[in-house]
Each structure stands twice: as structure tokens, then as C-alpha cells.
């Protein structure tokens, strides 16, 4: 079992700025409703607008799409029953089903950068986020910044697919085939994990979108397992599972290490082991699944949200069992 370690704090100024709203200067009650700005503008360490995180999230209007197993025990073989997709408000209210297919497993929802679409089953299906109309697509897991194409890393290289027409671009050759997990907002860098690479048991790595050489990011000082990185929507930060918790740092590929070396490790007693993060569009919140440090990472555990600035968390408790590898993503507020 992993030892407990001191949390590494990031000495950043606390900014009294709310990135979600457009309230005029001097107003007593800023408008917290989430604005899906393009390009995104993220401020992870902005001061909390409301002490009660649940109430703050309620006012943002954010929603999530999540994949849930039925609230039933696994089969005799230890297998969980197939998942369906659900929508839920970020404060934990308003759960409603999107799919009802007991014989099919629907998983890994991924929202486009502009919030208009989301895919599931690694890009096999495309959903209109407003009408919730579903159709087959045959794309990839990772969205390109234009919100029109998805991309995957295949044997023949990086393959971009137009999600409307299904047309595939000419593959971009790569120096090493990897399982890409995210693409920076400027479309220039992929991020992913590699095990036992460049002399390290675990590495978080980046690769230029033109297929150039893989660059290794520095290990977390604790040097436990490191995996499941994700860029913030503006591409200026990334989070990853590290330090027995969720860690956050800046991303700047112009620097020798592609980061300034400063790390915030969120409170492990609140986040548990193996948290796999998905950022809200404003970058102030990260959704994750909490797995107790004294339990197994193989279990299906509750979905939670952490406010990056102060490490406060809430638990969304829908009936059913959620997986822990990104079976959730953020959606814009419903139109009023």
C-alpha cells in the first residue's frame, strides 16, 4: 500500500476573479452562469465565489454526461452490467437517462471543445448536445480544437476524421505509436502516458501534432504511479493522477521541461487514489471518481467534483455504479 506523503503546495497568488460570469465591476452578486467562451479562458486558482461548492456549481448551470452501470452486483464472473449514459447537473440534481440499452455498453463520453457535440464509445457515436439526437460516427476519442474532427493514433499514424462526413485526412506519420488522451487548445500538442519509458516506470509525455519526437514531462516528486493526463480547455494547464492524488501544473512547451516545475497536489484525503480528471470549461473545477486509498482501484466508485483553488469537493450520488477512467465529461448549461 502506498505511503502517505506531504502535499506539495503551489505558491500562486489567489486571484479574486470569477471566470464564469460577466458581472459588471462592483456588483454584489456576480453572474456565475457558465459561459462557453471560444477560445476558452481558464482560471483554475480563482478565489471561490461561494463557500458552499454545491451552491456555486448550481449557479453555474454546468451539467455532466456520465456512464453508469445499473445499481446491481456484478455477475458470478465479476463483470459489471453494461452502462447507459445519463445527464446530471453539476450540483448532483436532475439525473435523467439518455440511453436505455441493457444489452449494450455505452461509455467514455467526450464533449467537443465548443460544447455542441459529444461522442461516446471512443468516437463510435456522435450526440448533438442540444437536441440529444444520436447517430453513428466512427471517429476517434480525442476532439480537435475545431470541434469538427476527432483524432486517434493508429498504426499508420495520426488519423483525423470529419465527424459530419466521415472523411479521413491523410494520416500523419508518428515516431512512436501511443494512446493519445488529449490535444492542446492550439492543436499543436498531444498528451498521454507511457509505462516503462525513458528510464522511468511511469511517464506523462507530449508529442507534437506533426508527429515529431516524444517529450517526457518531469515526474511528480513522490514518484508513485502517474497516469491519465488531461489539458485544461485553454491548454495552459494539465492535471494528471500523481502524488497519491490529482496534481495540477502549467503547460508551456517553450520551456525545456514544458512546465515551470510548480505543482499543486490536491488533498489526497478528499480525492482518494487514482483520480482521473476532466476539467470544466472554465478550468475552475475538475470531475473525478474517488477511490479510497485503502480500497482497490478496480472498484466502481462515486463521481465527485473538486474546486481547484481550495480543494473543496462534493460527491454526486446518482444510483448506479460509475467507472473510474473518464466515464464523465462536462456539458454547457441548458438554454433558458
SULBEL-V955409 format. One record per residue. N is the residue number from 1. RES is the residue in one letter. SS is DSSP state (alpha for helix, beta for strand, coil for the rest). OMEGA is omega in degrees with one decimal (NA if undefined). D_FIRST is the distance of its C-alpha to the first C-alpha in Angstrom with 2 decimals. Layout:
n,res,ss,omega,d_first
N,RES,SS,OMEGA,D_FIRST
N,RES,SS,OMEGA,D_FIRST
This chain:
n,res,ss,omega,d_first
1,X,coil,-177.1,0.00
2,X,coil,176.8,3.79
3,X,coil,175.0,6.50
4,X,coil,-177.3,9.41
5,X,coil,177.6,12.43
6,X,coil,178.9,16.11
7,X,coil,178.4,17.61
8,X,coil,-176.0,20.13
9,X,coil,178.0,23.44
10,X,coil,-176.4,26.26
11,X,coil,178.2,29.61
12,X,coil,176.1,31.80
13,X,coil,176.8,34.87
14,X,coil,-174.6,34.62
15,X,beta,180.0,37.29
16,X,coil,-177.1,39.35
17,X,coil,174.8,39.93
18,X,coil,-174.3,39.33
19,X,coil,-174.2,39.11
20,X,coil,-169.0,39.66
21,X,coil,177.3,43.09
22,X,coil,-177.0,46.56
23,X,coil,178.5,47.83
24,X,coil,-179.9,50.63
25,X,coil,175.2,50.17
26,X,coil,178.2,50.69
27,X,coil,-179.3,49.97
28,X,coil,-175.6,48.30
29,X,coil,-179.7,46.31
30,X,coil,177.6,45.02
31,X,coil,-176.6,44.81
32,X,coil,-176.8,41.14
33,X,coil,-174.4,41.83
34,X,coil,175.6,39.91
35,X,coil,-176.4,42.14
36,X,coil,-177.0,41.22
37,X,coil,173.1,42.74
38,X,coil,0.7,43.26
39,X,coil,-178.5,42.24
40,X,coil,175.8,39.22
41,X,coil,-173.4,38.87
42,X,coil,177.5,35.40
43,X,coil,-173.0,34.64
44,X,coil,-173.1,30.92
45,X,coil,173.3,31.36
46,X,beta,-178.8,34.58
47,X,coil,177.3,34.85
48,X,coil,178.2,34.17
49,X,coil,179.9,37.48
50,X,coil,-178.6,36.68
51,X,coil,179.9,34.17
52,X,coil,-176.0,33.43
53,X,alpha,-180.0,31.36
54,X,alpha,179.4,32.37
55,X,alpha,177.2,36.00
56,X,alpha,179.4,35.67
57,X,alpha,177.6,34.28
58,X,alpha,-177.6,37.05
59,X,alpha,177.4,39.63
60,X,alpha,-176.2,38.36
61,X,coil,178.3,39.09
62,X,coil,171.4,36.16
63,X,beta,173.4,35.17
64,X,beta,167.4,32.42
65,X,beta,-174.2,32.65
66,X,beta,176.5,29.71
67,X,beta,-174.7,29.03
68,X,beta,165.2,28.30
69,X,beta,173.8,27.79
70,X,coil,-179.4,30.01
71,X,coil,-179.4,28.70
72,X,coil,-179.2,28.60
73,X,coil,177.7,26.08
74,X,coil,180.0,25.27
75,X,coil,179.3,27.67
76,X,coil,178.2,27.55
77,X,coil,-179.8,26.02
78,X,coil,-178.2,23.14
79,X,coil,176.2,24.90
80,X,coil,-179.4,25.41
81,X,coil,-176.0,29.05
82,X,coil,-179.5,30.49
83,X,beta,166.0,30.12
84,X,beta,177.8,33.05
85,X,beta,178.4,33.50
86,X,beta,169.6,34.12
87,X,beta,179.7,35.25
88,X,beta,174.6,34.03
89,X,beta,-176.0,34.98
90,X,coil,176.0,32.41
91,X,coil,176.2,32.80
92,X,coil,-179.4,31.78
93,X,coil,168.5,35.36
94,X,coil,179.6,37.68
95,X,coil,175.8,35.54
96,X,beta,-177.5,37.82
97,X,beta,172.7,37.49
98,X,coil,177.5,38.53
99,X,coil,175.3,38.32
100,X,coil,-177.1,38.75
101,X,coil,-174.8,38.19
102,X,coil,-176.6,36.36
103,X,coil,-177.6,36.80
104,X,coil,179.0,35.39
105,X,coil,178.4,32.01
106,X,coil,-165.9,32.44
107,X,coil,174.1,29.57
108,X,coil,174.0,28.69
109,X,coil,-179.1,31.46
110,X,beta,-174.2,32.35
111,X,beta,178.5,34.98
112,X,coil,-179.1,37.58
113,X,coil,-179.8,37.84
114,X,coil,176.7,41.04
115,X,coil,-176.4,39.65
116,X,coil,-174.1,42.47
117,X,beta,162.3,40.56
118,X,beta,178.3,37.28
119,X,beta,166.6,36.24
120,X,beta,-173.5,33.89
121,X,coil,176.7,32.71
122,X,coil,175.8,32.27
123,X,coil,-179.9,35.84
124,X,coil,-178.2,37.62
125,X,beta,-179.5,39.05
126,X,beta,-178.2,40.50
127,X,beta,171.1,40.99
128,X,beta,-173.5,43.45
129,X,coil,179.9,41.51
130,X,coil,-176.9,44.74
131,X,coil,-177.3,46.36
132,X,coil,175.4,43.19
133,X,coil,-175.4,45.23
134,X,beta,172.1,43.14
135,X,beta,176.2,44.29
136,X,beta,-175.4,42.99
137,X,coil,-179.7,42.39
138,X,coil,178.8,40.64
139,X,coil,179.3,39.12
140,X,coil,-177.3,35.81
141,X,coil,-172.2,32.61
142,X,beta,177.5,33.18
143,X,beta,168.1,36.23
144,X,coil,-177.8,38.63
145,X,coil,-179.7,39.77
146,X,coil,-179.9,43.15
147,X,coil,177.0,41.64
148,X,coil,-175.8,43.94
149,X,beta,168.6,41.92
150,X,beta,-175.2,38.47
151,X,beta,174.1,37.00
152,X,beta,178.9,34.80
153,X,beta,-176.4,34.16
154,X,beta,178.7,35.85
155,X,coil,-177.7,36.97
156,X,coil,176.1,40.18
157,X,beta,178.2,38.59
158,X,beta,-173.8,38.01
159,X,beta,177.9,39.88
160,X,beta,-178.7,41.18
161,X,beta,173.9,42.61
162,X,beta,-172.3,45.07
163,X,coil,176.9,43.83
164,X,coil,-174.6,47.39
165,X,coil,-175.3,49.18
166,X,coil,-178.7,46.46
167,X,coil,179.9,47.93
168,X,beta,174.8,45.64
169,X,coil,175.4,46.16
170,X,coil,-177.3,46.53
171,X,coil,175.8,43.07
172,X,beta,-179.4,41.86
173,X,coil,-179.9,40.84
174,X,coil,178.5,37.39
175,X,coil,179.1,36.27
176,X,coil,177.7,32.99
177,X,coil,-177.7,32.18
178,X,coil,175.3,29.06
179,X,coil,-177.6,27.71
180,X,coil,-177.7,29.02
181,X,coil,-178.3,27.43
182,X,beta,179.7,29.81
183,X,beta,-177.7,33.12
184,X,coil,-172.8,34.21
185,X,coil,178.2,37.04
186,X,coil,177.2,39.56
187,X,coil,-172.7,38.80
188,X,coil,-172.4,38.17
189,X,beta,169.9,34.43
190,X,beta,175.8,31.82
191,X,beta,-173.8,28.10
192,X,beta,177.3,25.36
193,X,beta,173.1,22.25
194,X,beta,177.0,22.36
195,X,beta,176.4,19.73
196,X,beta,-175.8,20.47
197,X,beta,178.2,23.53
198,X,coil,175.4,25.52
199,X,coil,-178.3,23.32
200,X,beta,177.2,20.04
201,X,beta,179.3,17.09
202,X,beta,174.1,17.34
203,X,beta,167.5,20.53
204,X,beta,-170.2,22.34
205,X,beta,176.4,25.96
206,X,beta,178.8,29.44
207,X,beta,178.3,32.62
208,X,beta,-176.2,36.16
209,X,coil,175.4,37.81
210,X,coil,176.7,40.55
211,X,coil,-179.3,38.15
212,X,coil,-173.3,37.91
213,X,coil,175.8,35.27
214,X,beta,175.1,31.56
215,X,beta,179.9,30.32
216,X,beta,172.9,26.76
217,X,coil,-179.5,25.51
218,X,coil,174.6,23.70
219,X,coil,169.6,19.92
220,X,coil,-177.1,18.15
221,X,coil,-179.8,17.88
222,X,coil,176.2,14.11
223,X,coil,168.3,14.13
224,X,coil,178.1,10.94
225,X,coil,178.0,12.01
226,X,coil,-175.5,15.54
227,X,beta,172.0,17.66
228,X,beta,176.7,20.23
229,X,beta,175.9,22.69
230,X,beta,174.2,25.76
231,X,beta,166.1,28.92
232,X,coil,-176.1,30.46
233,X,coil,178.2,33.77
234,X,coil,177.1,35.80
235,X,coil,-176.6,33.72
236,X,coil,-179.8,33.35
237,X,beta,165.8,29.63
238,X,beta,174.4,26.54
239,X,beta,176.7,23.15
240,X,beta,179.2,20.03
241,X,beta,-176.3,16.35
242,X,beta,176.9,14.98
243,X,coil,-177.0,13.47
244,X,coil,-178.4,10.78
245,X,beta,175.8,14.06
246,X,beta,-178.6,17.58
247,X,beta,-178.2,19.57
248,X,beta,173.9,23.38
249,X,beta,178.1,25.87
250,X,beta,173.6,29.47
251,X,coil,179.7,30.66
252,X,coil,-175.3,33.78
253,X,coil,177.2,34.58
254,X,coil,178.5,37.44
255,X,coil,-178.3,35.09
256,X,coil,179.4,33.96
257,X,coil,-178.3,30.25
258,X,coil,176.9,31.26
259,X,coil,-179.2,29.78
260,X,coil,175.8,30.65
261,X,coil,-179.7,27.23
262,X,coil,-174.8,26.68
263,X,beta,166.6,23.50
264,X,beta,174.6,22.73
265,X,beta,-175.3,19.10
266,X,coil,-171.2,19.45
267,X,coil,-174.9,17.87
268,X,alpha,179.5,14.26
269,X,alpha,177.2,14.82
270,X,alpha,-173.6,17.63
271,X,alpha,179.4,16.47
272,X,coil,-178.6,12.94
273,X,beta,171.1,10.82
274,X,coil,177.1,12.97
275,X,coil,-179.8,16.33
276,X,coil,-166.9,19.26
277,X,coil,169.1,22.25
278,X,beta,-174.8,25.94
279,X,beta,166.1,28.39
280,X,coil,-174.0,31.39
281,X,coil,-179.8,34.67
282,X,coil,179.1,35.16
283,X,coil,-177.4,31.69
284,X,coil,-176.4,31.11
285,X,beta,175.2,28.62
286,X,beta,174.4,25.71
287,X,beta,-179.2,24.85
288,X,beta,173.4,21.30
289,X,beta,-176.5,19.30
290,X,coil,177.0,16.75
291,X,beta,-177.0,13.63
292,X,coil,178.7,11.67
293,X,coil,-179.5,8.22
294,X,coil,179.4,7.71
295,X,coil,-178.9,9.62
296,X,coil,176.5,10.28
297,X,coil,-178.5,11.85
298,X,coil,-177.9,14.64
299,X,coil,175.2,16.05
300,X,coil,-166.3,19.08
301,X,beta,-174.4,18.80
302,X,coil,174.4,21.40
303,X,beta,-176.4,23.02
304,X,beta,174.3,23.19
305,X,beta,177.1,25.12
306,X,beta,172.0,24.36
307,X,beta,-169.7,27.24
308,X,coil,-173.0,26.39
309,X,coil,-175.6,28.70
310,X,coil,177.9,27.08
311,X,coil,177.6,23.76
312,X,coil,-178.7,25.30
313,X,beta,166.7,24.19
314,X,beta,178.2,25.82
315,X,beta,172.0,24.71
316,X,beta,-171.3,27.16
317,X,coil,175.7,27.20
318,X,coil,175.0,29.41
319,X,coil,-177.4,29.67
320,X,coil,-174.1,27.83
321,X,beta,-179.4,24.49
322,X,beta,175.4,23.67
323,X,coil,-176.6,21.60
324,X,coil,177.9,19.27
325,X,coil,172.7,20.86
326,X,coil,172.2,23.90
327,X,coil,-175.8,25.72
328,X,beta,173.6,27.53
329,X,beta,-173.5,29.87
330,X,beta,176.6,32.35
331,X,beta,174.9,36.05
332,X,coil,173.6,39.04
333,X,coil,173.5,40.70
334,X,coil,176.2,43.26
335,X,coil,178.5,46.81
336,X,coil,NA,48.75
